[in-house]
């Protein structure tokens, strides 16, 4: 049985985003939605946890054993590759020489790097923004209550952004759920609103037609799940989501039903 007795729900919105895939090198490819590590970094920034490599790194505060996060993609997205000019910090690129005066004054010229940008698929929506809905649980009262208060009051220590600091975002409070608003479903065949960790899916149970007869298209993303205290990848996971933001239809080992604002949703937490 689940011990999740409260959930904070909030939306992350922005005009564009970039969630760098950990397996890319010279070309900066992006995930379609923020990984769990990006979400915990966002939350840490809101709360002012910035001592990443000191005596109290925030990675341990949001370990999978203490914190559960689910995410749904509320609007369809598209991607665009754009070349971005970065400052050239080496006098002889590729030869390992340190940066000098030419790098500092810009006369060495820029370095062009392909950057994949995530954009809303339909710019004709009322606000034309990306929208991700985040469901957050933490076993520690202090952290959960501090984040709830910060988001309700729109009072964050560092400004939120969509993956990189150039893409400023907004965070909007949606709902605060109590125990009676959360129902643990256990193993169930159902349609889910959230992205799903493949480790939770029962074999040969993924449907490609919804209960309403609509075709379903899935995308799989391999993502970091959490870091250790030295910011090394501690665990990764594969996730699927429905490309057109319809509900994924499958048999899952563990799911939850949440009720808020006269809406019922079924979700799965990313930790698996």
N, C-alpha and C positions, 0 to 999 in steps of 0.2 A: 504494500500500500504506500501511497505517496505521503510525504510530510510537507508538501507545498500548501501553506495555509494563507498566503497573501501573494498578490501579483500586482506590480505597477506596470501600467501600459502607457506608452508614449510614442509619438511619431517623430521620425527624423526626416526632415524635408530640405531640399536644396535644388538649385538649378542644374547642377552637374556634379559628378563625383568621380573619384578614381580610387579603387581599392586594389592596390598592387598585388598581383599573384606572386607567391613566394618562389615559384619555379622559373620566373623570367629573369633575363639578364640585361642585354643592351636595349631591348624594346620593352617598355613598361606596359605589360598587359594588365587588364583589370578584371576582377570578379564582377558579376552582375549585381551582387548585393554585398553588404559589408560582412566580413567574417566575424566570428565570435571575438577574436582578438581585437579587431577594430572597435567593436561595440564596447568591450571592457575598457579600452583606451579612451573612448569618448566619455564614458561614465567617470573614469578616473579624472579626466580633465575638468568635468563639471564640478567634481568634489574637491579639486585642487591637489590631487595626489600627483606630485611631479618628481619625486625622489626615486627615479627608476632604478638607479644603480647604487643607492645608498644603503642605509641600515634597515629601511622599511619600504622595499619595492612593492608597488601595487599589484603585481602579478599574483602574488600569493593571496591577496585579499579577495581576488575574483577567481580562485581555482574552482574547477568543476565540482569538487567535493563540497563547496560552500555556496555556490552561486549557479542558478539556472537561467538560461536566456533562450527565448524563442523569437523568431522573426518571420514576418510575412511581407511579401512584395505587393504593395497596394496598387501600383500602376505599372503597366508594361513599359519596358525600357528598350533602348537601342544603344549601340556603341559606335564611336567614331574615332578613327586614328588621326591624331594631330601631332605634327612635329613641333617640339618646344625647344627653345634655345636656352641652354644652361650656361652658367659662367664656367669658362675653361680654367681649372685650377692647377694645371700642370703646364710648364713652358714647352715641354716636349711630350705631347699626348702619346701614351702607350709605352714610353721609355722609363716611366717611374720616377722622373725628376720632380722635385718639390715645386710648389707654386712660387713664382717670383713677382717682380714688379709688374710685368706685362699682364699677369693674371689679375693682380689687384686693381690695375687701372683700366682693365678691359681691352687693352690693345692686342692681347693674344687672340681675341675673337671668341665667339661662342661655340659650344658643343651642341649639335642638333641631336635630340633624342626623341624617337617616336613614343608618344604617350596615348594610351587608349582611354577615352573619356566616356563615362556612362551618362546618358541623357534620357529624358522622358521620351517615350515613343510618340506621344501625341502632345504637341505643343499648344493645342487648342483647348486644353483643359483650363478651368477658370484661373488657376495660378501658374500653370505650366511647370510644375515642379516634380522631381522625384519624390516618392513617398514610401518609406519603410516603417512598418509598425513593429515595435519592440516590446516584448513581454519579459519582465524582470522579476526574479525572486532572489533573495539573499537570506541566509540563515541568521545573520547578525542584525539585530534590531537597529543598532546605530547607523550602519551603512544604508540599510533599506530606508529608514526614516529620513536621513539626511538627503538622500537622492530624491525621495518623494517631495520633500519640502522645497528643494532647489528647483525642481521642474515645475511644480505648481506655481511657485513665486517667480519663475523665470530668472533665477539668480544663480548663475554659474561662474565658477572661478576662472576658467578659460573658455573662450568662445567655441561652440561646437563646429565641426566641419566634416565634409564628406570625404574622408580618407586622407586628403592632403590639405594643408592650411590655406591654399589658394582658393579652395571651394568651400566658402563659408556656408553653414547650414543653420537651420532653426529646429528647435525641439519643442514639441507641443504636448502638453498633458492630455491624455485621453480618459483614463479611468484608474481607480484604485480598488482592487478586488479584495474582499474578505473571504474567509474560509467557505462560507455558504455560497459564494459565487464561483467556486472552483470544484469541478467534479473529476475525480480520477477514473479514467475509463479502462485502464489496463490494456490487455490485448484486444484489438477490435479491427474489423474491416469497416472503413469509413472514408469520407472525404475530409481532407485536412486543409486548413487555411494557411498553415505555416510551411516554410521550407522543412525538409525532412532529412535527417541523418540516415544514410543508407544502412547503417548497422542496425537500425530499428525495423527495417522492412522485412517482412517474412518473404521467403523465396517464392518466386513465380506468383506474386500477388499484386503486381502493379497493373492497373487498368488504364487503357488508352482511350476509353470512352466514358464520359461522366454519367451519373445516374439520370441526367436530363438529356442524354443522347448527344452531347457535344464532344467533339474530338479533343483529346488532350495531348499536349506536346511537352516533353520534359527536357530540362537541361541539367547536366551533372557538373558540379564544381568540386575540385579537390582543394581544401582550405586548411590553414592552421587552426587548431582548436584552442590551444593555450600555450603560453610561454613559461619557461622557468624563470628564476630570479635574475638570470644573466641575459635574458631576452633571446634565448635559444628555443627553437621549436620543441615543445614537450610532447605534443600529440597533434595529429592531423586527422581529418575525416572527409568523407565524400558526402555531398548534399545534392538533393534534387529539388527543383521547383518547377511549377507549370509556367511555361513561357508567356501565356496570355493572361496570367494572374487568375486563372480558374483554380478550383480546388484540386489538389492531388488526390487520386482515388486508389487506395491500397489497403493491405492488411498490415497493421503495425503492432509492434510488441508493447508499446506504452504510449498512451495519448491522454490528453486532458480536454475537458469541455469548460470553457469560460463564458460567463454571462455578464454583459455590461452594456449600458445604454440601449437596452431592449434588443440586444444582439447576442446570438449564441455562436460561438466559434469552437472548432476543434483544433488543437495545436499539439506539436511535439517539441520538446526542448532539444536544443542543439547538441547537448552533451552526450546523448545517446544512452 
